[in-house]
Amino acid sequence: MLSLRISASSGVPVYLQIEQQIKQSIASGLLASGDPLPSTRRTAADLRINPNTVARAFQNLEREGIIRTVPGGGTYVADFTTSGPGLLKAEKLRRLRPQIGRAHV
């Protein structure tokens, strides 16, 4: 289950926080290809933010090939066997770098 957390004091725009957390959830295996995402309105209500902010994040993720929207059918994690595997690998490497650095100390 996807659980997003927004920090107003982080200095990072909210839509970018949403994008990053969805990418991290995919990279960590919490979300897999074909998994449904909550609707834009549901996500906005849960986070108590404007639906347009969530829509912007979802549009950016769809443009990057991370998610796909089925008109009238919902939003899903994209199938990474055909699109976007490089981005997923890059996200995994980004998450592992701090741990690798600590291991060499």
C-alpha positions as CSV (number, residue, x, y, z in Angstrom):
1,M,0.0,0.0,0.0
2,L,1.4,3.4,-1.0
3,S,1.7,5.8,1.8
4,L,2.9,9.3,0.8
5,R,4.1,11.9,3.3
6,I,4.5,15.6,2.5
7,S,6.8,18.0,4.3
8,A,5.9,21.6,3.9
9,S,9.2,22.7,5.5
10,S,11.5,20.6,3.2
11,G,11.9,23.3,0.6
12,V,11.1,20.7,-2.1
13,P,7.9,21.4,-4.1
14,V,5.0,19.1,-3.1
15,Y,4.6,17.7,-6.6
16,L,8.3,16.7,-6.7
17,Q,8.0,15.0,-3.3
18,I,5.1,12.9,-4.6
19,E,7.1,12.0,-7.7
20,Q,10.2,11.0,-5.7
21,Q,8.2,8.9,-3.2
22,I,6.4,7.0,-6.0
23,K,9.7,6.4,-7.7
24,Q,11.3,5.2,-4.4
25,S,8.3,2.9,-3.8
26,I,8.8,1.3,-7.2
27,A,12.6,1.1,-6.7
28,S,12.2,-0.5,-3.3
29,G,9.7,-3.1,-4.6
30,L,6.8,-1.7,-2.5
31,L,5.0,-1.0,-5.9
32,A,5.3,-3.4,-8.8
33,S,4.4,-3.2,-12.5
34,G,0.6,-3.1,-12.8
35,D,-0.1,-2.0,-9.3
36,P,-2.9,0.5,-9.0
37,L,-2.3,4.0,-7.6
38,P,-5.0,5.9,-5.7
39,S,-6.9,8.5,-7.7
40,T,-5.7,12.0,-8.0
41,R,-8.6,13.2,-5.9
42,R,-8.1,10.5,-3.3
43,T,-4.4,11.3,-3.0
44,A,-5.1,15.0,-2.7
45,A,-7.7,14.5,0.0
46,D,-5.4,12.1,1.9
47,L,-2.6,14.7,1.8
48,R,-4.8,17.7,2.2
49,I,-3.4,19.4,-0.9
50,N,-4.8,20.7,-4.2
51,P,-5.8,18.0,-6.7
52,N,-3.9,20.0,-9.4
53,T,-0.7,19.4,-7.5
54,V,-1.2,15.6,-7.6
55,A,-2.3,15.8,-11.2
56,R,1.0,17.6,-12.1
57,A,3.0,14.9,-10.3
58,F,1.1,12.1,-12.1
59,Q,1.4,13.8,-15.5
60,N,5.2,14.1,-15.0
61,L,5.5,10.4,-14.0
62,E,3.4,9.4,-16.9
63,R,5.5,11.4,-19.3
64,E,8.6,9.7,-17.9
65,G,7.0,6.3,-18.4
66,I,6.8,5.5,-14.7
67,I,3.0,5.2,-14.5
68,R,0.2,4.8,-17.1
69,T,-3.4,6.1,-17.0
70,V,-6.3,4.2,-18.4
71,P,-9.1,6.6,-19.3
72,G,-12.0,5.8,-17.0
73,G,-10.0,2.9,-15.5
74,G,-7.4,4.4,-13.1
75,T,-3.7,4.9,-12.9
76,Y,-1.2,2.1,-12.6
77,V,2.6,1.5,-12.3
78,A,3.9,1.0,-15.8
79,D,5.2,-2.3,-17.1
80,F,9.0,-1.9,-16.8
81,T,9.7,-4.8,-19.1
82,T,8.9,-2.5,-22.0
83,S,9.5,1.1,-20.8
84,G,11.5,2.9,-18.3
85,P,13.9,0.3,-16.9
86,G,16.9,2.7,-17.0
87,L,15.1,5.2,-14.8
88,L,14.2,2.5,-12.3
89,K,17.8,1.3,-12.2
90,A,19.0,4.9,-11.7
91,E,16.6,5.3,-8.8
92,K,17.8,2.1,-7.1
93,L,21.5,3.2,-7.5
94,R,20.7,6.6,-6.0
95,R,19.1,5.0,-3.0
96,L,22.0,2.6,-2.5
97,R,24.9,5.2,-2.7
98,P,24.6,6.4,0.9
99,Q,24.6,2.9,2.2
100,I,27.7,2.0,0.1
101,G,29.5,5.1,1.4
102,R,28.9,4.0,5.0
103,A,30.1,0.5,4.3
104,H,33.5,1.8,3.1
105,V,34.1,4.0,6.1
